[in-house]
């Protein structure tokens, strides 16, 4: 099959022929119909130092963890439950299915988990990918393949908002108007926040957030965020989400936070960082970190998409095929107005 292959940090991906995946016990093989480009992959592909980053990307790895597709092969242990032709999305990690972590819906904590983009578990920037049957979900009839590929980032946002212990009527500040920030905005509206204010250094990115639940946008390159939030809402935010994930972003939200605020870090910073603890301490800030999601978050996102209770129609701003994928991937390393660029491997 054809796949977009990583060679070394900072070097564009290349389209190569790699072995077709084969189902192991409890596996499904999907023909990939949609796979979103994630900011984590963009950062990951440039991370040269394995001692600094979250996990070193191996030469020959295939990334891609926001995907959906059609079942083309089923391991014998899963036949009857799953069938060729089923439309599926899946969590991007395969656990054993039996340990406490797996049974609690957190397979990413399983001692034997295989993470997508390892050599043992290639991702979905490819024509086909292998998934665990116990990590897979059927798409609702009303959901498109693009919708299926959006479940993963939407589940990230859902988990973050749940960890924020959001209350109806809250004022919320979201720092960073990328896909994660927009996903957080969608769920803040869903759960009843009164003011959902989003800031970004790129004005156009912040402004487009008003289509996804945000009630106001701030151009952080020109406006003082803290005073502008108060001017808009008449108060300071009780909850602040750091959805940027670069060194310095945590200190930025600590600086912007009022006394007693609750900070939730969602952006995955893949390099060492520092912050000034005294400022957080004297403000008596609460600090939480939100990493990925539980099985139940995936299920809820799919239910809400199927019922038409959340709108995903404008999140996908462009598509690319495999032939043009490396240049589309590289282009996203420069800030733009794109929200989610979707790979459709068979597109012309």
Helices and strands as residue ranges (DSSP letters): E 2-5, E 14-17, E 27-36, H 39-44, E 66-74, G 76-78, E 87-90, E 93-94, H 100-103, G 107-109, E 114-115, E 128-132, G 133-135, E 136-138, H 145-163, E 171-175, H 179-190, E 195-200, H 203-208, G 209-212, E 216-219, H 225-233, E 239-242, H 249-256, E 262-265, H 277-282, E 286-289, H 295-306, E 316-320, H 322-331, E 340-343
